[in-house]
Amino acid sequence: MAVKHIPTQEVHKGQKGGITGCGFNTTEHSDHWVHSTSKITCNKNGCK
């Protein structure tokens, strides 16, 4: 599953309501995150 950060348009590994692969908490500012089927674009450890 992937989740997209709307302000940066970056796609991370994870799901809304949890923690991304690289450690972002998607419950903080939850309106900035949406589920996505796009390819993961984050290059940080845990997402790639």
Gaussian input, Z-matrix of N, CA and C with variables (Angstrom, degrees):
# hf/3-21g

backbone

0 1
 N
 C     1     B1
 C     2     B2     1     A1
 N     3     B3     2     A2     1     D1
 C     4     B4     3     A3     2     D2
 C     5     B5     4     A4     3     D3
 N     6     B6     5     A5     4     D4
 C     7     B7     6     A6     5     D5
 C     8     B8     7     A7     6     D6
 N     9     B9     8     A8     7     D7
 C    10    B10     9     A9     8     D8
 C    11    B11    10    A10     9     D9
 N    12    B12    11    A11    10    D10
 C    13    B13    12    A12    11    D11
 C    14    B14    13    A13    12    D12
 N    15    B15    14    A14    13    D13
 C    16    B16    15    A15    14    D14
 C    17    B17    16    A16    15    D15
 N    18    B18    17    A17    16    D16
 C    19    B19    18    A18    17    D17
 C    20    B20    19    A19    18    D18
 N    21    B21    20    A20    19    D19
 C    22    B22    21    A21    20    D20
 C    23    B23    22    A22    21    D21
 N    24    B24    23    A23    22    D22
 C    25    B25    24    A24    23    D23
 C    26    B26    25    A25    24    D24
 N    27    B27    26    A26    25    D25
 C    28    B28    27    A27    26    D26
 C    29    B29    28    A28    27    D27
 N    30    B30    29    A29    28    D28
 C    31    B31    30    A30    29    D29
 C    32    B32    31    A31    30    D30
 N    33    B33    32    A32    31    D31
 C    34    B34    33    A33    32    D32
 C    35    B35    34    A34    33    D33
 N    36    B36    35    A35    34    D34
 C    37    B37    36    A36    35    D35
 C    38    B38    37    A37    36    D36
 N    39    B39    38    A38    37    D37
 C    40    B40    39    A39    38    D38
 C    41    B41    40    A40    39    D39
 N    42    B42    41    A41    40    D40
 C    43    B43    42    A42    41    D41
 C    44    B44    43    A43    42    D42
 N    45    B45    44    A44    43    D43
 C    46    B46    45    A45    44    D44
 C    47    B47    46    A46    45    D45
 N    48    B48    47    A47    46    D46
 C    49    B49    48    A48    47    D47
 C    50    B50    49    A49    48    D48
 N    51    B51    50    A50    49    D49
 C    52    B52    51    A51    50    D50
 C    53    B53    52    A52    51    D51
 N    54    B54    53    A53    52    D52
 C    55    B55    54    A54    53    D53
 C    56    B56    55    A55    54    D54
 N    57    B57    56    A56    55    D55
 C    58    B58    57    A57    56    D56
 C    59    B59    58    A58    57    D57
 N    60    B60    59    A59    58    D58
 C    61    B61    60    A60    59    D59
 C    62    B62    61    A61    60    D60
 N    63    B63    62    A62    61    D61
 C    64    B64    63    A63    62    D62
 C    65    B65    64    A64    63    D63
 N    66    B66    65    A65    64    D64
 C    67    B67    66    A66    65    D65
 C    68    B68    67    A67    66    D66
 N    69    B69    68    A68    67    D67
 C    70    B70    69    A69    68    D68
 C    71    B71    70    A70    69    D69
 N    72    B72    71    A71    70    D70
 C    73    B73    72    A72    71    D71
 C    74    B74    73    A73    72    D72
 N    75    B75    74    A74    73    D73
 C    76    B76    75    A75    74    D74
 C    77    B77    76    A76    75    D75
 N    78    B78    77    A77    76    D76
 C    79    B79    78    A78    77    D77
 C    80    B80    79    A79    78    D78
 N    81    B81    80    A80    79    D79
 C    82    B82    81    A81    80    D80
 C    83    B83    82    A82    81    D81
 N    84    B84    83    A83    82    D82
 C    85    B85    84    A84    83    D83
 C    86    B86    85    A85    84    D84
 N    87    B87    86    A86    85    D85
 C    88    B88    87    A87    86    D86
 C    89    B89    88    A88    87    D87
 N    90    B90    89    A89    88    D88
 C    91    B91    90    A90    89    D89
 C    92    B92    91    A91    90    D90
 N    93    B93    92    A92    91    D91
 C    94    B94    93    A93    92    D92
 C    95    B95    94    A94    93    D93
 N    96    B96    95    A95    94    D94
 C    97    B97    96    A96    95    D95
 C    98    B98    97    A97    96    D96
 N    99    B99    98    A98    97    D97
 C   100   B100    99    A99    98    D98
 C   101   B101   100   A100    99    D99
 N   102   B102   101   A101   100   D100
 C   103   B103   102   A102   101   D101
 C   104   B104   103   A103   102   D102
 N   105   B105   104   A104   103   D103
 C   106   B106   105   A105   104   D104
 C   107   B107   106   A106   105   D105
 N   108   B108   107   A107   106   D106
 C   109   B109   108   A108   107   D107
 C   110   B110   109   A109   108   D108
 N   111   B111   110   A110   109   D109
 C   112   B112   111   A111   110   D110
 C   113   B113   112   A112   111   D111
 N   114   B114   113   A113   112   D112
 C   115   B115   114   A114   113   D113
 C   116   B116   115   A115   114   D114
 N   117   B117   116   A116   115   D115
 C   118   B118   117   A117   116   D116
 C   119   B119   118   A118   117   D117
 N   120   B120   119   A119   118   D118
 C   121   B121   120   A120   119   D119
 C   122   B122   121   A121   120   D120
 N   123   B123   122   A122   121   D121
 C   124   B124   123   A123   122   D122
 C   125   B125   124   A124   123   D123
 N   126   B126   125   A125   124   D124
 C   127   B127   126   A126   125   D125
 C   128   B128   127   A127   126   D126
 N   129   B129   128   A128   127   D127
 C   130   B130   129   A129   128   D128
 C   131   B131   130   A130   129   D129
 N   132   B132   131   A131   130   D130
 C   133   B133   132   A132   131   D131
 C   134   B134   133   A133   132   D132
 N   135   B135   134   A134   133   D133
 C   136   B136   135   A135   134   D134
 C   137   B137   136   A136   135   D135
 N   138   B138   137   A137   136   D136
 C   139   B139   138   A138   137   D137
 C   140   B140   139   A139   138   D138
 N   141   B141   140   A140   139   D139
 C   142   B142   141   A141   140   D140
 C   143   B143   142   A142   141   D141

   B1=1.4597
   B2=1.5256
   B3=1.2977
   B4=1.4581
   B5=1.5216
   B6=1.3189
   B7=1.4564
   B8=1.5331
   B9=1.3274
   B10=1.4610
   B11=1.5220
   B12=1.3330
   B13=1.4635
   B14=1.5194
   B15=1.3180
   B16=1.4686
   B17=1.5347
   B18=1.3600
   B19=1.4648
   B20=1.5387
   B21=1.3332
   B22=1.4686
   B23=1.5223
   B24=1.3477
   B25=1.4632
   B26=1.5308
   B27=1.3339
   B28=1.4634
   B29=1.5328
   B30=1.3308
   B31=1.4652
   B32=1.5252
   B33=1.3287
   B34=1.4626
   B35=1.5246
   B36=1.3381
   B37=1.4551
   B38=1.5266
   B39=1.3168
   B40=1.4615
   B41=1.5113
   B42=1.3260
   B43=1.4564
   B44=1.5145
   B45=1.3283
   B46=1.4561
   B47=1.5245
   B48=1.3200
   B49=1.4564
   B50=1.5147
   B51=1.3261
   B52=1.4624
   B53=1.5145
   B54=1.3241
   B55=1.4576
   B56=1.5228
   B57=1.3379
   B58=1.4665
   B59=1.5218
   B60=1.3231
   B61=1.4574
   B62=1.5160
   B63=1.3269
   B64=1.4683
   B65=1.5276
   B66=1.3374
   B67=1.4494
   B68=1.5177
   B69=1.3339
   B70=1.4649
   B71=1.5208
   B72=1.3345
   B73=1.4560
   B74=1.5336
   B75=1.3284
   B76=1.4705
   B77=1.5244
   B78=1.3431
   B79=1.4606
   B80=1.5275
   B81=1.3395
   B82=1.4527
   B83=1.5210
   B84=1.3120
   B85=1.4717
   B86=1.5266
   B87=1.3204
   B88=1.4722
   B89=1.5210
   B90=1.3405
   B91=1.4655
   B92=1.5307
   B93=1.3322
   B94=1.4707
   B95=1.5251
   B96=1.3234
   B97=1.4702
   B98=1.5209
   B99=1.3424
   B100=1.4627
   B101=1.5268
   B102=1.3326
   B103=1.4663
   B104=1.5167
   B105=1.3162
   B106=1.4596
   B107=1.5188
   B108=1.3132
   B109=1.4682
   B110=1.5249
   B111=1.3393
   B112=1.4594
   B113=1.5256
   B114=1.3176
   B115=1.4623
   B116=1.5317
   B117=1.3309
   B118=1.4648
   B119=1.5218
   B120=1.3351
   B121=1.4663
   B122=1.5190
   B123=1.3258
   B124=1.4514
   B125=1.5191
   B126=1.3327
   B127=1.4591
   B128=1.5207
   B129=1.3429
   B130=1.4531
   B131=1.5215
   B132=1.3487
   B133=1.4603
   B134=1.5216
   B135=1.3192
   B136=1.4594
   B137=1.5042
   B138=1.3243
   B139=1.4648
   B140=1.5243
   B141=1.3144
   B142=1.4705
   B143=1.4988
   A1=108.39
   A2=116.23
   A3=122.12
   A4=109.37
   A5=114.61
   A6=121.40
   A7=107.43
   A8=115.55
   A9=121.24
   A10=110.47
   A11=115.82
   A12=122.36
   A13=107.14
   A14=117.36
   A15=122.81
   A16=113.33
   A17=120.07
   A18=118.27
   A19=114.13
   A20=117.88
   A21=120.31
   A22=113.09
   A23=117.32
   A24=123.45
   A25=112.24
   A26=117.81
   A27=122.08
   A28=109.23
   A29=116.13
   A30=122.00
   A31=108.25
   A32=115.88
   A33=123.08
   A34=110.72
   A35=116.33
   A36=122.19
   A37=107.46
   A38=117.17
   A39=121.07
   A40=110.39
   A41=115.35
   A42=120.05
   A43=109.50
   A44=115.52
   A45=121.52
   A46=108.84
   A47=116.39
   A48=121.19
   A49=112.69
   A50=116.93
   A51=120.71
   A52=110.67
   A53=115.18
   A54=122.23
   A55=108.38
   A56=116.94
   A57=119.97
   A58=109.33
   A59=116.18
   A60=121.37
   A61=113.20
   A62=116.93
   A63=120.70
   A64=112.78
   A65=118.01
   A66=120.53
   A67=118.41
   A68=119.60
   A69=120.21
   A70=109.28
   A71=116.74
   A72=122.56
   A73=107.91
   A74=117.13
   A75=120.76
   A76=112.75
   A77=117.96
   A78=119.42
   A79=110.64
   A80=117.72
   A81=121.40
   A82=107.30
   A83=117.74
   A84=122.49
   A85=109.85
   A86=116.14
   A87=121.38
   A88=113.22
   A89=117.16
   A90=119.02
   A91=111.92
   A92=118.45
   A93=122.84
   A94=112.10
   A95=117.91
   A96=122.30
   A97=111.38
   A98=117.22
   A99=122.46
   A100=108.73
   A101=116.03
   A102=120.63
   A103=108.64
   A104=117.19
   A105=121.00
   A106=110.30
   A107=115.86
   A108=121.68
   A109=109.81
   A110=116.14
   A111=121.24
   A112=111.04
   A113=115.35
   A114=122.03
   A115=108.88
   A116=116.68
   A117=121.66
   A118=108.93
   A119=116.54
   A120=121.53
   A121=112.72
   A122=119.36
   A123=122.49
   A124=109.01
   A125=116.94
   A126=121.71
   A127=113.21
   A128=117.96
   A129=121.08
   A130=110.60
   A131=115.94
   A132=120.84
   A133=109.96
   A134=116.22
   A135=122.06
   A136=112.44
   A137=117.66
   A138=120.56
   A139=110.17
   A140=118.55
   A141=121.70
   A142=110.42
   D1=146.91
   D2=178.57
   D3=-125.46
   D4=154.14
   D5=178.70
   D6=-134.97
   D7=137.43
   D8=-175.72
   D9=-107.15
   D10=133.73
   D11=175.10
   D12=-90.67
   D13=109.55
   D14=-172.35
   D15=-59.14
   D16=-47.73
   D17=-177.28
   D18=-60.18
   D19=-34.97
   D20=-177.77
   D21=-102.05
   D22=-10.72
   D23=-176.83
   D24=62.94
   D25=18.50
   D26=-179.67
   D27=-88.98
   D28=137.63
   D29=-178.84
   D30=-105.12
   D31=127.46
   D32=-176.67
   D33=-115.63
   D34=158.95
   D35=172.83
   D36=-78.87
   D37=130.78
   D38=179.55
   D39=141.72
   D40=-162.91
   D41=178.89
   D42=-145.68
   D43=156.77
   D44=179.08
   D45=-63.90
   D46=136.44
   D47=-179.30
   D48=93.90
   D49=14.74
   D50=-179.57
   D51=-148.59
   D52=-153.13
   D53=-179.73
   D54=-111.10
   D55=136.38
   D56=177.03
   D57=-74.23
   D58=169.23
   D59=179.76
   D60=-56.93
   D61=-33.29
   D62=-177.93
   D63=-96.03
   D64=3.21
   D65=170.53
   D66=107.71
   D67=2.65
   D68=176.67
   D69=-73.15
   D70=138.06
   D71=177.25
   D72=-91.76
   D73=111.63
   D74=-176.16
   D75=-79.71
   D76=-3.56
   D77=176.55
   D78=-83.15
   D79=-20.81
   D80=173.78
   D81=-81.69
   D82=128.63
   D83=-176.13
   D84=53.69
   D85=51.59
   D86=-174.86
   D87=-58.86
   D88=-22.61
   D89=178.39
   D90=-72.84
   D91=-8.62
   D92=177.25
   D93=-87.83
   D94=-4.94
   D95=-174.46
   D96=-119.63
   D97=139.52
   D98=175.33
   D99=-138.70
   D100=149.55
   D101=174.16
   D102=-64.47
   D103=147.33
   D104=-176.57
   D105=-144.45
   D106=150.53
   D107=172.38
   D108=-108.21
   D109=7.63
   D110=179.88
   D111=-72.05
   D112=162.68
   D113=176.61
   D114=-66.89
   D115=141.04
   D116=179.67
   D117=-66.75
   D118=128.55
   D119=-177.96
   D120=-109.29
   D121=-9.74
   D122=179.20
   D123=-73.08
   D124=131.72
   D125=-178.73
   D126=-101.99
   D127=7.82
   D128=-179.02
   D129=-76.89
   D130=156.67
   D131=177.75
   D132=-57.97
   D133=135.26
   D134=-179.22
   D135=103.31
   D136=-33.25
   D137=178.00
   D138=-93.22
   D139=-41.72
   D140=179.84
   D141=-95.33

